[in-house]
Amino acid sequence: MKLNANQVILITFGIIINVKVFASPTEGELDHCRRITVKSLEHCLNDNLHYKSINCWKLSHDDYNDCMLSVDLSHLKHSKRIVKERVLEEQVTPNQKKDSRLLNLGDTTLSFQKFISDFRQAVIDKNIAIIHGALAKDFDIERDFGGVYNSKATPEENFSFCYQLDNSKLLSEYKDTGWAELEIILSGDLFESVGVEICAPYGARDNKPLPQEQLCFREVENDQWRISRFVSSGD
């Protein structure tokens, strides 16, 4: 039995309002669990044409609960890291914060200018391989209050939590949003020098009324630059 759009909406709506979610699932995670629920119900109804439909609803409901439980656990396992970051941030005084200064792209090294030029072209071409190839092995996510960073994941996987560039993993209405966000963050020529890193855009964390996200870069060796970290805008 194939469920129509209205039935799918009723199923997911009915399940969501009856399930208490302890974590903060993303739209992608919710959509994943909804798809599992619908497929479970379809299979049950197809395989058990004379079976009581209420049992199929219960089975699909249980599958949704199991899916959301795994989502909750994936968020909660980062809780210690999140709390630690909050405590450390609150303990930092203004005098202890990293000194930062405005840096015009034209005043940076030629190697960095080329890196940004190549990076921008890769965004225009939507070349995922080049973007992922520019990630530092220790790529990190700062101000990760949502618990996105996964210490066991690859740099590419963690970066995809910040900017999903694979449209096949996005809902149609979110297609190309990752590319658009990267284009915006690197659209200006004003950067911020923070320690050994250069971040874009300049002044993002001091933006009012709310801070903006940043992408930071670090020189590794032989004039090679890598994406070192993503700075979240926070809560």
Secondary structure, 3 states (H helix, E strand, C coil): CCCCHHHHHHHHHHHHCCCCCCCCCCHHHHHHHHHHHHHHHHHHHHHCCCCCHHHHHHHHHHHHHHHHHHHHHHHHCCHHHHHHHHHHHHHCCHHHCCCEEEEEHHHCCHHHHHHHHHHHHHHHHCCHHHHHHCEEEEEEEECCCCCCCCCCCCHHHHHHHHCCCCHHHCCHHHCCHHHHHHHHHCCCCEEEEECCEEEECCCHHHCCCCCCCEEEEEECCCCCEEEEEEECCCC
